[in-house]
Amino acid sequence: MWNDKRYYSIDYYLKQTFGEKVYRLALNGGMTCPNRDGTLGRRGCIFCSSAGSGDFAQQSSKPIARQLAAAKEQIRQKRNCQKFIAYFQAYTNTYAPVSYLRKIFTEAITDPDVVVLSIATRPDCLSPDILALLTELNQRKPVWIELGLQSIHPDTSRFIRSGFTLECFHASVQALARCNIPVIVHVILGLPCETKAQMIETVRHVGSLGVFGIKLQLLHILSDTDLGALYKESPFPLLSQDEYCELIVDCLEQLPESITIHRLTGDGPKDLLIAPMWSRAKRSVLNQIEQTLRKRDTWQGKYTKANPFI
């Protein structure tokens, strides 16, 4: 199965690894975050919705097995699919006792249709006991850790209230590498305090770390966030669709060909989205990115650099 993208798409990687298309099931482990429970703060990151970035995840009141069954049923109403990624998306998914994490993660990977366990978390929520659990689970089925870096710039980190340092992030990436656990890094493009050069610098830095994957996320301004309140009070410039598509290609050009690209834009809940409204036409955005890549002739060819997780 040849890659039809001008970058190393996660879809291509999954087809090569598992022999068919693999779909992501967004789950909710019922956790919170140190930025919300008072440990670091109570208002969350400035851009984060009340659902903890899990607006499309299942309800936490359901057991994991029922969440998986419901999510699979939703997808299978539209597509014929057999293999899935169990994605713990909402809030910080290693912010709980190890005994609880073992229970819910084991329940997810025990599902015969699940081929990967993907866990979104913070770099400051990976204790040695949790790393040991992840290492153990990784022997049964592949485990991926998704870390929300967003930016390498200290002023930006303070503005968005991330609550951790770049040094903390680096330490977690290195610890996960020692455990042979692939890391996917989240980066937000379009934060109001950053220049285009700063955004590209963040992406270039992530590409230098030897991580498995990256998610490039357009900044969405949502109504139930502090960033949304700030924007309503004093609107600031946002990227246009044309600017964003050009920026994405600039970012892709900074990355090594061995890194998997998991996202190029993103979805904002339609009932919460304030801006940019052009982001609602996700297919149009992705098509324009592809057209921009063709114009730049940014074809990276066959991937020859060794990826330790393939």
C-alpha positions, 0 to 999 in steps of 0.5 A, spaced: 500 500 500 503 506 497 503 512 501 498 517 497 500 523 501 506 528 500 508 526 508 508 520 512 501 519 514 499 515 520 494 512 516 499 509 511 503 507 517 497 503 520 495 500 513 503 498 513 503 495 520 496 492 520 494 491 513 488 495 513 485 502 515 485 503 523 480 507 526 481 511 532 475 511 538 475 517 543 474 514 550 474 518 557 477 515 563 473 520 568 480 523 570 481 530 571 488 535 570 493 538 575 491 544 572 483 543 574 483 540 581 487 545 584 494 542 584 497 547 579 490 551 577 483 551 577 481 554 570 485 549 565 489 551 559 487 557 556 484 554 550 482 548 553 474 546 553 470 544 559 471 537 556 478 537 557 479 537 550 475 530 549 469 534 546 468 528 541 470 522 547 465 517 550 461 519 556 466 517 562 459 514 566 460 508 561 465 503 563 470 502 558 468 496 554 461 500 553 464 506 551 468 502 546 462 498 543 458 505 542 464 508 539 465 502 534 458 502 533 458 509 531 463 508 526 461 502 523 454 505 521 458 509 516 464 504 514 466 497 514 472 497 519 475 491 524 481 494 527 481 500 532 486 505 536 483 505 543 484 513 545 484 516 552 483 523 550 479 527 555 483 531 560 490 528 563 489 520 562 495 518 567 493 522 572 490 517 577 492 511 581 496 506 578 491 501 580 485 505 576 489 506 570 491 498 570 484 497 570 481 501 565 487 500 560 487 493 561 480 493 559 481 497 553 487 493 550 483 486 552 478 488 546 480 483 540 478 489 535 483 494 539 490 494 536 493 500 539 492 503 546 493 511 545 494 515 551 493 523 551 497 526 558 501 531 560 509 530 561 509 532 568 504 526 570 508 520 568 511 517 575 516 511 575 510 507 577 506 509 571 512 508 566 512 501 569 505 500 567 505 503 560 512 498 559 508 492 561 502 494 557 506 495 551 508 488 551 501 486 550 499 491 545 503 497 542 502 503 547 503 510 544 503 516 549 501 523 546 504 529 550 501 536 549 507 541 548 503 546 544 510 550 544 517 550 546 517 558 548 517 560 555 512 566 554 507 562 550 507 556 555 506 562 561 500 565 557 497 558 555 498 556 563 501 549 561 504 549 568 510 545 566 517 547 563 520 544 556 525 541 561 520 537 564 517 535 557 524 533 554 525 528 561 518 525 559 520 524 552 527 521 554 524 516 559 518 514 554 524 512 549 528 508 554 521 504 555 521 503 548 514 507 548 512 511 542 511 519 543 506 523 539 507 531 540 501 536 540 503 543 537 498 548 536 499 553 530 496 560 531 497 562 538 496 569 539 502 571 542 507 567 537 510 569 530 510 564 524 517 564 525 516 561 533 511 556 530 516 553 525 521 553 531 517 549 535 516 544 529 523 544 528 525 542 535 520 537 535 522 534 529 529 533 532 527 529 538 526 523 534 519 522 536 514 517 533 509 522 531 506 529 531 499 533 531 499 539 528 493 543 531 490 549 528 488 554 534 480 553 535 477 559 540 471 556 543 466 559 547 467 556 554 474 557 555 478 563 557 481 564 551 474 565 548 473 570 553 479 574 551 477 574 544 470 576 545 473 582 549 479 584 545 479 580 538 486 579 536 488 577 529 487 569 527 490 565 521 486 565 514 485 559 511 490 561 506 496 563 511 494 556 515 495 552 509 502 555 507 504 555 514 502 547 514 507 546 508 512 550 512 512 546 518 512 539 514 518 541 510 522 542 517 520 535 519 524 528 518 521 524 513 521 518 519 516 522 523 508 520 522 504 526 521 497 524 525 494 531 524 494 537 520 488 541 522 483 539 527 475 539 529 472 544 534 465 543 536 461 546 532 456 549 538 462 552 541 467 554 536 467 562 535 473 562 530 476 561 525 469 559 522 473 557 516 476 551 520 469 548 520 470 546 512 475 541 514 475 537 508 476 544 504 482 545 508 485 538 507 484 539 500 488 546 500 494 543 504 494 538 499 494 543 493 499 547 496 504 541 497 503 540 490 505 547 488 511 547 492 513 540 490 514 537 497 514 530 495 519 526 500 519 520 496 520 513 499 521 513 507 528 511 507 530 513 514 530 508 520 524 508 524 525 504 531 517 503 532 516 500 525 
